[in-house]
Amino acid sequence: HPLVGKPAPAISLPAADGETYTLTPGAKGVPVALFFYPKSGSYGCTKEACQFRDALAEKDLFKRTKVEIVGVSSDAVDKQKTFVEKQKLTYPILSDPDGEARKAYHVGKGLFGLAETARVTFFIDSKGTVRDVLDTTLNYSAHVKFVSKWLDKLEAEEKKAAEAPA
C-alpha cells in the first residue's frame, strides 16, 4: 500500500452527531485504527463495528494503549446516527459521501468493484505513521485481530526502547 511507512493524512468529516470530527494521526500521541467499511447496518459492517466496540470495552490491550478507533463509510450522517445509536458504538463513525477520506487513504472499491468501498483498516502508530494496512472485504472479523496484533507489537517496541541503554 502506498501509505505504509508514510505519515497518515489528516481528515475532517461529519460524525454521526452532525459535528465535524477531525482526525490528525499522531496529534494525541496514541495509536489509531482507522477502518473504512462498505455500509452501516449491513451484516458484516455491523459485526465489525461491534467487535471494535467490544474490544475497547473488554480488552486490556485496547484500554492500556489508549488506541483511537475511527470508522468511515459513505453513508449519510442520519444513517450513521441510527447505526451508532442502535449498536451503542463508543467511538466516532464518520460520513464520507464524497469519498474525500477514501481518496486520501487510497481506498478503492471492494469485492472486485461490486462493493462501493473496500473493508480496509489502517494501523497508525502514536507518531502518526501508517504501519500496516489490512484489506479484506469479506473477512470482517480479521480487523480487530489485526489491530490487536499491532498493538502488541507497538507495546513490545516501546518496552524494548525503554530498556535500551541510553
KEFI-318484 format. One record per residue: x, y, z of N, C-alpha, C in turn; residue in one letter. Coordinates in steps of 0.05 Angstrom, whole numbers. Layout:
<recs>
nx | ny | nz | cax | cay | caz | cx | cy | cz | aa
X | Y | Z | X | Y | Z | X | Y | Z | a;
...
</recs>
This chain:
<recs>
nx | ny | nz | cax | cay | caz | cx | cy | cz | aa
17 | -24 | 0 | 0 | 0 | 0 | 18 | 25 | 0 | h;
11 | 45 | -16 | 28 | 69 | -19 | 32 | 85 | 7 | p;
15 | 82 | 27 | 18 | 98 | 52 | 35 | 85 | 73 | l;
40 | 59 | 71 | 56 | 46 | 92 | 83 | 59 | 95 | v;
90 | 66 | 120 | 115 | 79 | 125 | 114 | 109 | 122 | g;
91 | 120 | 114 | 88 | 149 | 110 | 69 | 160 | 131 | k;
70 | 187 | 134 | 51 | 200 | 153 | 22 | 196 | 143 | p;
4 | 190 | 161 | -24 | 186 | 155 | -37 | 213 | 150 | a;
-53 | 215 | 129 | -66 | 241 | 123 | -87 | 248 | 145 | p;
-89 | 273 | 151 | -110 | 283 | 170 | -136 | 284 | 154 | a;
-158 | 278 | 167 | -184 | 280 | 154 | -204 | 295 | 172 | i;
-222 | 310 | 160 | -244 | 323 | 175 | -270 | 316 | 161 | s;
-287 | 302 | 175 | -313 | 294 | 164 | -335 | 297 | 184 | l;
-360 | 298 | 175 | -382 | 299 | 195 | -384 | 272 | 209 | p;
-388 | 273 | 235 | -392 | 248 | 251 | -422 | 243 | 253 | a;
-429 | 221 | 266 | -458 | 214 | 269 | -474 | 235 | 283 | a;
-461 | 251 | 300 | -476 | 272 | 314 | -479 | 298 | 298 | d;
-468 | 298 | 273 | -470 | 321 | 255 | -447 | 340 | 258 | g;
-431 | 337 | 280 | -408 | 355 | 284 | -385 | 345 | 267 | e;
-368 | 364 | 259 | -344 | 356 | 244 | -324 | 344 | 263 | t;
-314 | 321 | 255 | -293 | 307 | 271 | -267 | 308 | 255 | y;
-246 | 318 | 268 | -220 | 319 | 254 | -202 | 298 | 267 | t;
-192 | 281 | 250 | -172 | 261 | 258 | -145 | 270 | 248 | l;
-127 | 276 | 266 | -99 | 283 | 259 | -81 | 262 | 272 | t;
-75 | 240 | 257 | -59 | 218 | 268 | -33 | 229 | 279 | p;
-27 | 220 | 304 | -2 | 228 | 317 | -5 | 252 | 336 | g;
-26 | 268 | 332 | -30 | 292 | 348 | -35 | 286 | 378 | a;
-49 | 264 | 384 | -55 | 256 | 411 | -34 | 238 | 423 | k;
-15 | 229 | 407 | 6 | 211 | 417 | -4 | 183 | 423 | g;
-25 | 175 | 411 | -36 | 148 | 414 | -39 | 134 | 387 | v;
-38 | 108 | 386 | -42 | 94 | 361 | -71 | 98 | 351 | p;
-75 | 95 | 325 | -101 | 99 | 313 | -107 | 74 | 296 | v;
-132 | 64 | 298 | -142 | 44 | 280 | -164 | 58 | 264 | a;
-159 | 63 | 239 | -179 | 76 | 222 | -190 | 55 | 203 | l;
-216 | 50 | 205 | -227 | 30 | 187 | -248 | 41 | 169 | f;
-246 | 33 | 144 | -265 | 41 | 123 | -282 | 16 | 118 | f;
-309 | 20 | 116 | -326 | -3 | 112 | -348 | 4 | 92 | y;
-360 | -16 | 79 | -379 | -10 | 58 | -406 | 3 | 66 | p;
-420 | -8 | 87 | -447 | 2 | 91 | -456 | -1 | 120 | k;
-463 | 21 | 133 | -474 | 20 | 161 | -499 | 3 | 161 | s;
-501 | -15 | 181 | -525 | -30 | 185 | -525 | -57 | 170 | g;
-506 | -61 | 151 | -505 | -87 | 138 | -493 | -107 | 157 | s;
-496 | -133 | 151 | -488 | -154 | 169 | -458 | -152 | 177 | y;
-441 | -154 | 157 | -412 | -154 | 162 | -402 | -128 | 175 | g;
-413 | -106 | 167 | -404 | -80 | 178 | -413 | -77 | 207 | c;
-437 | -87 | 212 | -447 | -86 | 240 | -429 | -103 | 258 | t;
-423 | -127 | 249 | -406 | -146 | 264 | -379 | -132 | 269 | k;
-367 | -121 | 248 | -340 | -109 | 251 | -341 | -86 | 271 | e;
-361 | -68 | 268 | -363 | -44 | 285 | -367 | -53 | 314 | a;
-383 | -73 | 319 | -388 | -83 | 346 | -364 | -97 | 358 | c;
-348 | -110 | 341 | -323 | -122 | 351 | -304 | -101 | 361 | q;
-302 | -79 | 347 | -285 | -57 | 356 | -296 | -45 | 382 | f;
-323 | -41 | 383 | -336 | -30 | 407 | -329 | -49 | 431 | r;
-332 | -75 | 427 | -328 | -94 | 449 | -298 | -95 | 457 | d;
-281 | -93 | 438 | -252 | -93 | 444 | -244 | -69 | 461 | a;
-255 | -46 | 454 | -250 | -22 | 470 | -260 | -25 | 499 | l;
-282 | -39 | 503 | -294 | -42 | 529 | -281 | -64 | 545 | a;
-272 | -86 | 531 | -265 | -110 | 545 | -235 | -117 | 545 | e;
-221 | -109 | 524 | -193 | -117 | 521 | -174 | -98 | 535 | k;
-159 | -108 | 554 | -139 | -91 | 569 | -120 | -78 | 549 | d;
-112 | -92 | 529 | -93 | -82 | 509 | -104 | -56 | 496 | l;
-129 | -56 | 489 | -141 | -33 | 477 | -143 | -10 | 497 | f;
-149 | -16 | 522 | -151 | 5 | 543 | -123 | 16 | 549 | k;
-104 | -2 | 553 | -77 | 6 | 561 | -63 | 24 | 540 | r;
-66 | 17 | 515 | -53 | 32 | 493 | -68 | 57 | 486 | t;
-93 | 60 | 496 | -110 | 84 | 490 | -115 | 87 | 460 | k;
-115 | 64 | 446 | -118 | 65 | 417 | -144 | 80 | 410 | v;
-142 | 97 | 389 | -165 | 112 | 379 | -176 | 97 | 356 | e;
-202 | 90 | 358 | -215 | 75 | 336 | -234 | 95 | 322 | i;
-232 | 95 | 295 | -250 | 113 | 279 | -259 | 97 | 255 | v;
-286 | 97 | 251 | -298 | 83 | 228 | -307 | 103 | 207 | g;
-305 | 96 | 181 | -314 | 113 | 160 | -329 | 98 | 138 | v;
-352 | 108 | 130 | -366 | 97 | 107 | -378 | 120 | 92 | s;
-390 | 114 | 68 | -401 | 135 | 52 | -430 | 142 | 60 | s;
-440 | 128 | 80 | -468 | 133 | 89 | -472 | 161 | 99 | d;
-496 | 172 | 95 | -504 | 198 | 104 | -504 | 200 | 135 | a;
-501 | 224 | 145 | -499 | 229 | 174 | -523 | 216 | 189 | v;
-548 | 220 | 178 | -571 | 209 | 193 | -570 | 178 | 194 | d;
-559 | 166 | 174 | -557 | 136 | 174 | -535 | 128 | 195 | k;
-513 | 144 | 196 | -492 | 138 | 215 | -503 | 141 | 244 | q;
-519 | 162 | 248 | -531 | 167 | 275 | -548 | 143 | 283 | k;
-565 | 133 | 266 | -582 | 110 | 271 | -564 | 86 | 278 | t;
-543 | 81 | 262 | -525 | 59 | 265 | -511 | 60 | 292 | f;
-500 | 83 | 299 | -485 | 88 | 324 | -504 | 83 | 348 | v;
-528 | 94 | 347 | -547 | 91 | 369 | -556 | 63 | 372 | e;
-563 | 50 | 350 | -573 | 22 | 351 | -552 | 3 | 362 | k;
-527 | 7 | 353 | -505 | -12 | 361 | -490 | -2 | 386 | q;
-498 | 21 | 397 | -485 | 33 | 420 | -455 | 35 | 416 | k;
-447 | 46 | 393 | -418 | 49 | 387 | -406 | 72 | 404 | l;
-382 | 67 | 413 | -370 | 86 | 432 | -347 | 102 | 420 | t;
-344 | 101 | 394 | -323 | 115 | 380 | -335 | 129 | 356 | y;
-320 | 148 | 344 | -331 | 163 | 321 | -336 | 146 | 296 | p;
-359 | 149 | 285 | -366 | 138 | 259 | -371 | 162 | 240 | i;
-355 | 164 | 219 | -355 | 188 | 202 | -369 | 182 | 175 | l;
-380 | 204 | 165 | -394 | 203 | 139 | -376 | 214 | 117 | s;
-371 | 198 | 97 | -353 | 206 | 75 | -367 | 204 | 48 | d;
-390 | 219 | 44 | -406 | 215 | 20 | -391 | 222 | -6 | p;
-372 | 240 | -5 | -358 | 248 | -29 | -332 | 233 | -34 | d;
-326 | 215 | -15 | -303 | 198 | -18 | -276 | 212 | -13 | g;
-277 | 235 | 1 | -252 | 250 | 5 | -232 | 234 | 22 | e;
-241 | 221 | 43 | -223 | 206 | 60 | -214 | 181 | 46 | a;
-232 | 168 | 31 | -224 | 144 | 15 | -202 | 152 | -5 | r;
-205 | 175 | -17 | -184 | 183 | -36 | -157 | 188 | -22 | k;
-159 | 202 | 1 | -134 | 209 | 16 | -119 | 183 | 25 | a;
-135 | 162 | 31 | -123 | 137 | 40 | -121 | 116 | 19 | y;
-126 | 123 | -7 | -124 | 104 | -29 | -141 | 79 | -25 | h;
-166 | 83 | -15 | -185 | 61 | -11 | -202 | 58 | -36 | v;
-201 | 36 | -49 | -216 | 31 | -73 | -243 | 17 | -67 | g;
-254 | 7 | -89 | -279 | -8 | -86 | -272 | -36 | -76 | k;
-291 | -50 | -64 | -286 | -77 | -54 | -299 | -98 | -71 | g;
-293 | -123 | -66 | -305 | -145 | -80 | -303 | -142 | -110 | l;
-279 | -137 | -120 | -275 | -134 | -149 | -293 | -112 | -161 | f;
-298 | -91 | -145 | -314 | -69 | -155 | -343 | -71 | -150 | g;
-352 | -93 | -137 | -381 | -97 | -132 | -390 | -81 | -107 | l;
-372 | -78 | -88 | -379 | -62 | -64 | -368 | -34 | -68 | a;
-383 | -14 | -60 | -376 | 14 | -65 | -349 | 20 | -51 | e;
-344 | 8 | -28 | -320 | 13 | -13 | -309 | -13 | -3 | t;
-283 | -16 | -5 | -270 | -39 | 7 | -270 | -37 | 37 | a;
-267 | -60 | 51 | -265 | -60 | 80 | -235 | -60 | 86 | r;
-225 | -37 | 94 | -196 | -33 | 98 | -191 | -21 | 125 | v;
-172 | -32 | 140 | -164 | -20 | 166 | -135 | -11 | 164 | t;
-131 | 14 | 172 | -104 | 25 | 173 | -95 | 26 | 202 | f;
-71 | 15 | 208 | -60 | 17 | 235 | -38 | 39 | 234 | f;
-43 | 59 | 250 | -25 | 83 | 250 | -13 | 85 | 278 | i;
13 | 88 | 279 | 27 | 88 | 306 | 23 | 115 | 319 | d;
33 | 118 | 344 | 28 | 142 | 360 | 42 | 166 | 349 | s;
60 | 163 | 330 | 73 | 186 | 317 | 59 | 194 | 292 | k;
38 | 179 | 284 | 23 | 186 | 260 | 32 | 173 | 235 | g;
49 | 152 | 237 | 58 | 138 | 213 | 41 | 113 | 208 | t;
33 | 109 | 183 | 18 | 85 | 176 | 37 | 61 | 177 | v;
32 | 43 | 195 | 49 | 19 | 198 | 41 | -4 | 181 | r;
14 | -8 | 178 | 5 | -31 | 163 | -24 | -26 | 154 | d;
-32 | -42 | 134 | -59 | -39 | 123 | -71 | -67 | 119 | v;
-95 | -71 | 128 | -109 | -97 | 123 | -132 | -91 | 105 | l;
-132 | -104 | 82 | -152 | -101 | 62 | -166 | -128 | 57 | d;
-188 | -133 | 71 | -203 | -157 | 66 | -232 | -151 | 70 | t;
-246 | -149 | 48 | -274 | -141 | 48 | -292 | -162 | 61 | t;
-286 | -187 | 55 | -304 | -209 | 65 | -298 | -217 | 94 | l;
-273 | -216 | 102 | -266 | -226 | 129 | -268 | -203 | 149 | n;
-292 | -196 | 157 | -296 | -173 | 175 | -284 | -178 | 203 | y;
-283 | -203 | 211 | -273 | -209 | 238 | -242 | -208 | 240 | s;
-229 | -205 | 218 | -199 | -204 | 218 | -189 | -177 | 228 | a;
-206 | -156 | 226 | -197 | -129 | 231 | -189 | -123 | 260 | h;
-205 | -133 | 279 | -198 | -129 | 308 | -173 | -145 | 314 | v;
-170 | -169 | 303 | -146 | -185 | 308 | -122 | -171 | 297 | k;
-124 | -159 | 273 | -103 | -144 | 261 | -93 | -121 | 279 | f;
-113 | -106 | 289 | -106 | -83 | 307 | -93 | -93 | 333 | v;
-104 | -115 | 344 | -92 | -127 | 369 | -63 | -135 | 364 | s;
-58 | -148 | 342 | -30 | -156 | 335 | -11 | -132 | 334 | k;
-21 | -111 | 322 | -4 | -87 | 320 | 0 | -73 | 347 | w;
-21 | -72 | 363 | -19 | -60 | 390 | 2 | -76 | 406 | l;
1 | -102 | 405 | 21 | -119 | 419 | 49 | -112 | 409 | d;
52 | -109 | 383 | 78 | -104 | 370 | 88 | -76 | 380 | k;
71 | -56 | 380 | 79 | -29 | 389 | 88 | -29 | 418 | l;
72 | -43 | 435 | 79 | -45 | 463 | 107 | -57 | 466 | e;
112 | -79 | 451 | 138 | -92 | 453 | 160 | -73 | 444 | a;
155 | -58 | 422 | 175 | -39 | 413 | 181 | -18 | 434 | e;
160 | -7 | 446 | 163 | 14 | 466 | 178 | 3 | 491 | e;
172 | -21 | 498 | 185 | -34 | 522 | 215 | -37 | 516 | k;
220 | -47 | 492 | 248 | -51 | 483 | 264 | -25 | 483 | k;
251 | -4 | 473 | 263 | 22 | 471 | 269 | 33 | 500 | a;
250 | 28 | 518 | 253 | 37 | 546 | 276 | 23 | 560 | a;
280 | -2 | 553 | 301 | -18 | 566 | 329 | -14 | 553 | e;
329 | -3 | 529 | 355 | 1 | 515 | 372 | 20 | 531 | a;
398 | 14 | 532 | 417 | 33 | 546 | 418 | 59 | 531 | p;
418 | 81 | 546 | 418 | 107 | 533 | 446 | 114 | 521 | a;
</recs>
